[in-house]
């Protein structure tokens, strides 16, 4: 897995993983099934009229990253790029071949407030007016009095919550940080967010970066020689490259889906078994 820098995060190029361990399986009629290894995690079905989607979480969700120790939380503090590298070091389950971004973003307040799904296990995501764009926790949210929530409330800076962009739901899944969400709500602070999402092919950025560095090296020779305008040219080149790099990952890619073996019959069987 290759990675590179983005504003407040990193990009990832993944190869050798044609199928993700944590993957969305699909069947006809707007049926979706999130599966982690051999464990079914979430069932979803889009309305025939596409006004929304019904989701149901199944028990047993386990975060794909290890618990964050208090000493790591204190050492990393608010450095979201460092946190992005930490998650990339430990995060494997959702990743499959292609380009990804793992980046902090400023989300509308409703994403983790009014549109944070608090019902469990079933809920309805309403697409009717202008889409949804909320967040679905993959397990039941803890009570504010739980030990884990209390421990997070003692931290000066909360580690980020990891959201996975799911275009099929028109929103996000909470992969890690359920208790941090509750701790932030109790303390009335804004919890930092890292979003994992597929991205457009950004291998061109590696070539563009090498060309930019080569151009700066040549300009630096002109600067050292005292040529008129060389410093202005260097500043202009750096600003242009920064603007271009900052635009990478602006558009979140569509989530990959794999065909569910057994199709509609298998999805209906699983759904009937968990009612």
Helices and strands as residue ranges (DSSP letters): E 2-6, E 9-14, E 22-27, E 31-36, E 39-46, E 52-57, H 70-76, H 80-90, E 98-104, G 109-112, E 116-117, E 122-126, E 135-137, H 147-153, E 161-166, E 171-176, H 178-187, E 193-198, H 204-224, H 230-246, E 257-259, H 263-273
